[in-house]
Amino acid sequence: MRVRPITGLHRTAAHLIVAIVFAAPFGRDCLAGDFEFWNTTGACFDLDKDWRVRVDELLKLGKDAGELTYHHTDLGFVYQGLADWLDLGLHYRQVFDKDDELGWCRENRPHVNLTVKSRLADIDISDRSRFEYRDKECDPDVWRYTNKLTVRLPHEFTKWKLRPYLADHVYINLEGQAFDGNKIYSGFSFQPSANTRGALYYVWDTDKTDGKWTSTNILWVQLRFYF
């Protein structure tokens, strides 16, 4: 997908857009919660022109980024042959989440993803619907639906091809048919080499647990290698 490099004619407008992207998630209360650092490292392999396999490992440092509280490994097969604008992903994720009282709890999480891709005035837009079954060791099993809407602006900065990125991720518990979580992303994707892509985000995460809403501020670094 072609992306226009930034030129002098667009520089002022682009800087204004970037300022808006970074300011968008920040409200009066968003910095009141805990701080976490997340790191994702992954790899993608093309099996043929339609199928791609993807492996990701996510580590979360919670409690003001001082303690490992979560990690997962996600293996997925993505089919791109349905249409240019549609991807189908079949994934399995093994999760280990640290509970203050129970210690490490395992979760098996198969999930199916359907991603619709489009473009509006050179802005790349994707809408991913995910259905997942959460087989939990320490809590009741649940079905969950999530939807992530992502916007990538068309201009690139520096030789690493930095692109402003904004997303909103909604979580719905299908057992109780309740909205119980939301993430707002703001940051940049980048490409340090031909087969390496990454991203740096600030994420404002709001989560409902036991009827109470809490917020978490997250710095998330992602790096993925393509083969």
C-alpha positions in Angstrom: 0.0 0.0 0.0 1.6 3.2 -1.1 2.2 6.0 1.4 3.2 9.5 0.5 6.4 10.9 2.1 6.0 14.2 3.8 7.0 17.3 1.9 7.5 21.0 2.8 4.0 21.8 1.4 2.4 19.4 3.9 4.7 19.9 6.9 2.7 22.4 8.8 -0.6 20.5 8.4 1.2 17.2 9.3 2.6 18.7 12.5 -0.8 19.9 13.5 -2.3 16.4 12.8 0.4 14.8 14.9 -0.3 17.2 17.8 -4.0 16.3 17.6 -3.2 12.5 17.6 -1.1 12.7 20.7 -3.4 15.0 22.5 -6.6 13.1 21.7 -6.5 10.4 24.4 -5.5 12.8 27.2 -8.4 13.9 29.5 -8.4 15.2 33.0 -8.6 11.8 34.6 -6.5 9.6 32.3 -3.2 10.0 34.2 -4.7 9.0 37.6 -4.3 5.2 37.3 -1.4 2.8 37.5 1.5 2.8 35.0 2.5 -0.3 33.0 5.1 -1.1 30.4 4.2 -3.6 27.7 6.6 -5.2 25.1 5.5 -7.4 22.2 8.0 -9.3 20.0 6.8 -11.3 17.1 7.5 -12.9 13.7 5.5 -13.4 10.5 6.0 -16.0 7.8 4.3 -16.2 4.4 3.2 -19.8 3.7 2.0 -18.9 0.3 0.3 -15.9 -1.4 -2.8 -16.3 0.7 -1.7 -17.7 4.0 0.5 -16.1 6.7 1.5 -17.5 10.1 2.2 -15.2 13.0 3.7 -15.7 16.4 3.7 -13.0 19.1 5.0 -12.8 22.7 3.7 -10.1 25.0 5.2 -9.2 28.4 3.5 -6.8 30.8 5.3 -5.0 33.7 2.7 -3.8 36.1 2.6 -2.1 39.5 4.2 1.1 38.1 6.3 -1.1 35.7 8.1 -2.8 38.6 6.9 -6.4 38.4 6.1 -8.9 35.7 2.3 -9.5 36.0 1.3 -11.0 32.6 2.7 -12.8 29.6 1.1 -14.6 26.6 2.1 -16.4 23.5 -0.2 -16.1 20.5 0.0 -18.3 17.4 -2.2 -17.4 14.4 -2.9 -18.3 10.8 -4.2 -15.4 8.7 -6.0 -16.1 5.4 -5.8 -13.1 2.9 -7.4 -14.8 -0.1 -11.0 -13.8 0.5 -10.7 -10.3 -0.8 -8.1 -7.5 -0.8 -10.1 -5.7 1.9 -10.7 -8.7 4.2 -8.5 -10.9 6.4 -9.5 -13.9 8.4 -7.4 -15.0 11.3 -7.5 -18.2 13.3 -5.5 -18.0 16.6 -4.6 -19.7 19.8 -3.3 -17.7 22.8 -1.9 -19.1 26.0 -2.0 -16.6 28.8 -0.4 -16.4 32.3 -1.8 -13.7 34.5 -0.5 -13.0 38.0 -3.2 -12.6 40.7 -2.2 -11.0 44.0 -3.8 -13.8 46.0 -3.7 -16.9 43.7 -0.4 -16.3 42.0 0.0 -17.2 38.3 -3.2 -18.3 36.6 -3.2 -20.0 33.2 -5.8 -19.2 30.5 -6.3 -20.9 27.1 -7.8 -18.4 24.6 -8.7 -19.5 21.1 -10.0 -16.6 19.0 -11.2 -15.8 15.5 -10.5 -12.4 13.9 -12.2 -10.8 10.9 -10.5 -7.6 9.7 -12.0 -5.2 7.2 -9.5 -2.8 5.5 -10.4 0.4 3.7 -9.0 3.8 2.8 -10.5 7.3 3.1 -8.6 10.3 1.5 -5.3 8.4 1.8 -5.9 7.5 5.4 -5.7 3.7 6.1 -8.6 2.4 8.2 -9.1 -1.1 9.6 -11.9 -2.6 11.7 -11.2 -5.9 13.4 -13.9 -8.0 15.1 -12.7 -10.7 17.4 -14.6 -13.6 19.1 -12.7 -15.4 21.8 -13.3 -18.2 24.3 -11.5 -17.6 27.6 -10.8 -20.9 29.3 -9.6 -19.7 32.7 -7.9 -21.7 35.4 -8.8 -19.4 38.3 -12.1 -17.9 37.1 -15.3 -19.0 35.2 -14.9 -19.4 31.5 -16.4 -16.7 29.3 -17.0 -15.7 25.7 -15.9 -12.2 24.7 -16.2 -10.0 21.7 -13.8 -7.2 21.0 -13.7 -4.6 18.2 -10.6 -2.5 17.3 -10.9 0.5 15.0 -7.5 1.7 13.7 -6.6 4.8 11.8 -3.2 5.4 10.2 -2.4 8.8 8.7 -0.7 8.8 5.2 2.4 10.8 5.8 5.8 9.3 6.8 8.5 10.9 9.0 12.2 10.2 8.9 14.0 7.3 7.2 12.3 4.9 9.6 8.9 5.7 8.0 7.1 6.8 11.2 3.3 7.0 10.7 0.9 8.5 13.2 -1.5 5.9 14.6 -4.8 6.2 16.5 -7.0 3.3 17.6 -10.0 2.5 19.9 -10.5 -1.1 21.3 -13.8 -2.1 22.8 -14.4 -5.2 25.0 -17.8 -6.8 25.5 -18.4 -9.8 27.9 -20.9 -12.0 26.0 -21.9 -13.9 29.1 -23.3 -10.8 30.8 -23.8 -8.9 27.5 -21.9 -6.0 29.1 -19.3 -3.5 28.0 -16.5 -4.0 30.4 -13.3 -2.4 28.9 -11.8 0.0 26.4 -8.4 1.0 25.2 -7.4 4.2 23.4 -4.1 4.1 21.5 -2.0 7.0 20.3 1.4 6.7 18.8 3.5 5.8 15.8 4.2 2.8 13.7 7.7 2.6 12.1 9.8 0.5 9.8 13.6 0.4 10.7 14.4 -2.1 7.9 12.7 -3.9 5.0 11.7 -6.9 7.1 11.2 -5.2 10.4 8.2 -3.3 11.6 7.4 -1.8 15.0 5.2 0.6 17.0 5.4 2.8 20.0 2.1 3.7 21.7 0.6 5.4 24.7 -2.5 3.4 25.7 -5.2 4.6 28.1 -6.9 1.4 29.4 -10.2 1.5 31.3 -11.4 -1.8 32.7 -14.5 -2.8 34.8 -13.8 -5.4 37.5 -16.4 -6.3 40.2 -18.5 -3.4 39.1 -15.7 -0.9 39.5 -14.0 1.0 36.7 -10.2 1.5 36.9 -7.8 3.1 34.5 -4.2 2.2 33.6 -1.6 4.2 31.6 0.5 2.0 29.3 3.6 2.5 27.3 3.6 -0.2 24.6 6.5 -1.1 22.4 6.1 -3.6 19.5 8.6 -5.1 17.2 7.8 -7.8 14.5 10.1 -9.5 12.0 8.8 -10.6 8.5 10.2 -13.5 6.6 
